[in-house]
Every structure is written in C-alpha cells, then in structure tokens.
Amino acid sequence: MPLVSSSTQRFLLKQQTNNKNCIYIFFFYLHLSSGSPAPPACAPPSTTFHSQRKMKGGCFSRWKAAAGLLFCIMVFASAERPVFTNHFLVELHKGGEEEARQVAGEHGFGVRKLPFTEGLYHFYHDGLAKAKRRRSLHHRQQLERDPRVKMALQQEGFNRKKRGYRDLNEIDINMNDPLFTKQWYLVSYDNLRKEGLPGHSPSPPLRIDYLHPDLASNYNAEASYDFSSNDPYPYPRYTDDWFNSHGTRCAGEVSAAANNNICGVGVAYNSKVAGIRMLDQPFMTDIIEASSISHMPQLIDIYSASWGPTDNGKTVDGPRELTLQAMADGVNKGRGGKGSIYVWASGDGGSYDDCNCDGYASSMWTISINSAINDGRTALYDESCSSTLASTFSNGRKRNPEAGVATTDLYGNCTLRHSGTSAAAPEAAGVFALALEANLALTWRDMQHLTVLTSKRNQLHDEVHQWRRNGVGLEFNHLFGYGVLDAGAMVKMAKDWKTVPERFHCVGGSVQDPEKIPSTGKLVLTLTTDACEGKENFVRYLEHVQAVITVNATRRGDLNINMTSPMGTKSILLSRRPRDDDSKVGFDKWPFMTTHTWGEDARGTWTLELGFVGSAPQKGVLKEWTLMLHGTQSAPYIDQVVRDYQSKLAMSKKEELEEELDEAVERSLKSILHKN
C-alpha cells in the first residue's frame, strides 16, 4: 500500500467537492509545509482565527451562517427495516461498576459505564455481528435471566450523515492536473493490480517560489519570512544549477493546487504553505535555526525540514543551545499548548552514514521520515537508524522519470525529478495536515502515536535489516521504522482519537566508571531499573528511550552500539560508518535514541553492547552511559476507540488490558500474603 489509499484519494477529493469557495482544509500554514485553522463549525467561542481576513469575499460570513456545515450537524435517515447492533443497554438491580464488569465478563461482554446517568451500562459483544436484521435473542435472554440484571435492551442502529458531506464512494477521482497520473505514490497498489497495471504505473484518483501558479493560491504571506535577508519575502535566489529549487519542490508536494491544469496535486492540496528562507547564506547560525523553527508557532502547525547536518558519513552534529530551546518550547507551547509538529528528513548519507548521528532526525521532538522507492525497496541514499519513526516514497534507484516525485519547480515549471528523503518528509507533512484537519486537538505526541499505529509494512523490503516485532508486538524495521504512512488509516483513526496520557521522564540509571572496549568481542554492560516506580515520574509505557553516551575510539567509524530492552527488543544505536576516521572527539554525552521499544514496559534489565566492526583492530573507552526513559504511567490506548479489530491499535489495547489485569492480580496476591 503506497502513501495514500484509494479511500483517502476519495477523501482528498471530498475537500474539493464539498465547498469550492470556502475550503475547510484551510487549516495549515506549512514551513515548507504547515498550517493554521480557518473557522471550523465547532470551534469554541474563545478560538481566534488568524486567517479570517485572508478569506475571499463572503466566505467567512458563509462559515458563520452555515455553522456546522461540514462537522457538527447530522441528518437523520431512517432505515426501512430495523438494524440490530452488538451493543446493549443494561441496568442492574443494585451494585456499581465493579458488579457490572463481573456480570459482563461472565456472559462474554465488554462493558463501559455511561457517564451521563447512574445505574446504566453499555455492554458490547465482539462475537456478534455489528449490524443484522434479527435480534440476538440468546444473548439478550442470557442477560435477562441473570438475577442481577434488571433490564437488557439490544440497541437498534440508524444512519447519521453530515450535511454537505458526500460518501467517499460517491466521489469520482478525476484530476485535470497534467502530472497527476505520474504521482504513483498517491495511488493504491491494490487498485493498480485490479486494473492490470504494474506497481509503479499511474492510476486515476523553503525558500519557495510563491509566485508559482500552482502555489500562489495556497501561499500565506503572513506566516512567511526570510531569515537570510531579514525581510518577509522568502523568494529563492535563482541560479543556473537549480540548486535553490529545493523549497519550491517541497512546497508543491504538500500544497500544489488541484484541478487547475498545472503540474500535479499536493497531498493536502488545499492547505496553506509558508516559506522560511534560512539556508541561503555561507554559514548557519544557532539564532537563525532557532528563529526559523519557532517562527509564529501559534499560526504554524507543522514544520517540515528537509535539511540537516552534512550527510558525508563522518559528521556528528545536531541543534545547538538556542535551537534546542526553540524545539522544546515548540512542543510544549506551540499550537496553543498542543505542540508544534516537526517533520524531519532522516538523511541521504546511504549505507555510509547513520541518522542517529544527526541530532535533528534523532530528536524525540521530531518525526523522522525515511523513504522507499516505487517497488518497496530501500533507496541507495537511505540512512538507517533506530530513531526513524516511519517512511514515505521517493525516487527509485535509476533515473526513471516515471519513478520520481512530481511537483512544482522554479520559473513556474514542473518536475518529475524531485528526490531523496527531502521529498519524503513533505509527503509526511501533507499526511499529518490531513490528520489535523480530521482532529485539530491532536498533540505532537498524538501524531507520533498515530504514526506508529497506522503505518504499514506492506511490501517494503530491506535487504540488510529484517522486520521484527518488539515486546508488545509492534512490527518495525531499522530503516523504514514502523512502515510507510497510510493517510487513509491515519485520518480515520484521528477522528476518534483521544489525547494520550501525560508524559513523564525518568533517569533509569547510569554507568560512570570507564570501561575498555576490546578490539575483538564486545563490551557488555547492564542496568537494572524500576523506571522510577513509586515516584511521581514513573514511566510504565515507553515512547522514546535515549542512551546518553560518552565514548572514544581509535576509529569512531568502526564503532557499533546495540541496546536491548528488558522485553528483549534490540535497537541498533550506531552502525558502522566507514568514512568516519575520527580518533579524538568521539561522542560526548550524545543522546542516541530509539523508538523501537514503543509501548514496552521499561522496568527490568537493559543491556548495552559496544564493539568494533572492520578489518583493522581498534581500541576504545566507554566513559559514561545514562539511560533516559520517556513515556506514560497509564496505558495510552486503553480508552481509544477500536474500529478495526485486526489493527495494531486493537492488538495494543488488548495487550494493555491483559497487562493491567495481570498487575491487578499480582497486587491482590501481594495484599493477601501481606495480611497473612
């Protein structure tokens, strides 16, 4: 399955067909791709919309007059015959929620207390059909015969549809943009096979040139700035080698307009794009970086960065002090406290580099995106590392114009040759924009959870690293992360998503005594941690794990570092970089990060392995290893709505329920033993 499923193609078109003059995806002002909300029908009175004065005549008044047009107001359509669901309204004679759970469990039901009334409970049975024409007499009678049950009523189903909404199946996929048929990464492989087409063939469904005819209508000047020239006009400097086309190409991937007979179609083609010009000077400074990634954080939702340290296989670099502070402020205070969303290209150093040596891509505050080519294999430029969260698509291994990324270019032109992880990150930004359009309440951490839960392995193939499952069953790959983004799945899950629990940080332990790394074999160290259990910052369910390491070696590039979690998941923190000859600097308190232990229990013994890979003998010294744990105390998915019982969310929720039950039993046994 490529980037956008067939259902999502119809979802994209729904944006265009519902309201041509006042598009409700007017939510995103992207730095290289990001956004800010237009007035949604359900906005609270306190909400301020910066974009109102930008809307064309009559549009905002139409939003006020038609409040609820696309989001809140539902229309009733009665069925000719009643439809019975697998949901029951149950009232007990006496007892509370614990009694209800006992009754439900004995009869094979799940239960949820209704929050708006006392004594009534929602029973649901996964073994029953979700909708059928006849009542489930057996299950109802089973409940009614229970002496504790006063009433059991099987719920009838009826339809609700939003006004102004057309069903996805009613929308034709018909774009007149000339390069749309070349945008293979927006097309479902399943549909291609049904049509007898090969997987790479077409099928129907920042410094930027903001005067480009395919970008001009979606350009937002208010959110744009030129930090190289310190003016509000981030126009690219034209050169003969097209070097400065980078931002324009990235912007087109996200926000190129649809159905205007120009170039192709952006992933979120009604989103608004802003330009941040920051790279067009001889040297970068901390203040320019910090200013760029913190520019207008209450107006910009998503910052897409297709840049970073030099991908030469021998650089270890990351954000400096001001930029780190800007990123921290962004995730804590941006978007009204929901957090700015930073999307980062994982890097183009190929097998000679490791993106855990890039402090931007390996930051827990960013969503690091890698790329796959049109047949699902790795691209030659792909870097692998344990911090990559997911992937999208970019160009292939050969110069095949049919396998490149179609987008806007300088001088009002179009191109089929955009490439690298620079092309992958904006695609991801577009998908995240669609998720935000479905649910503006999503936090920066919600977006990462959605990425983990909805990304797909599909036909992705890594010739070097196998796909593995972590301790809670989530499948991951060292290069592709948790798989390729599925926009359709993410948007659907985002609509029902409930904000994940509060995040905590725990220092799991530290090794401070210097240890020599042998020239042959491995240095193996262990840390046993309770993950701060019993303290306010206890971490039970992991999100990110950092190994902060200080180490020196006679040749840094031959160093290999692995870390294994208490649940048995091995993360490759550092792989060999054959071009890195450093023998002096090493790594000084460098935070190697892994996402591969997502959802695991942090408590137990962690194992760190250090060794050398290469023909020449090397020596080294580990001076420090500190284990940093980041995650939640309560289960993040236990309250989420499950609509696909084969999904990763369903699996993870089941795992959480079983773990909580096991822990409750263990606590009860300990209490009994203590009393005895």
Secondary structure, 3 states (H helix, E strand, C coil): CCCCCHHHHHHHHHHHHHCCCCCCCCCEEEECCEECCCCCCCCCCCCCCCCHHHCCCCHHHHHHHCCCCCCCCEEEECCCCCEEEEEEEEEECCCCHHHHHHHHHHCCCEEEECCCCCCEEEEECCCCCCCECCCCHHHHHHHHCCCCEEEEEEEEECEEEECCCCCHHHCCCCCCCCCHHHCHHHCCHHHHHHCCCCCCCCCCCCCCCCCCCCCHHHECCCCCEECCCCECCCCCCCCCCCHHHHHHHHHHHHHCCCCCCCCCCCCCCCCEEECEECCCCCCCCHHHHHHHHCCCCCCCCEEEECCCCCCCCCCCECCCHHHHHHHHHHHHHCHHHCCCEEEEECCCCHHHCEHHHECCCCCCCEEEEEEECCCCEECCCCCECCCCCEEEECCCCCCCHHHCEEEECHHHCEEEEECCHHHHHHHHHHHHHHHHHHCCCCCHHHHHHHHHHHCECCCCECCCCCCEECCCCCEEECCCECCECCHHHHHHHHHHCCCCCCEEEEEEEEECCCEEECCCCEEEEEEEECCCCCCCCCCCEEEEEEEEEEEEECCHHHEEEEEECCCCCEEEEECCCCCCCCCCCCEEEEEEEECCCCCCECCEEEEEEEEECCCCCCCEEEEEEEEEEEEECCCCCCCCCCCCCCCHHHHHHHHHHHHHHHHHHHHHHHHHHHHC
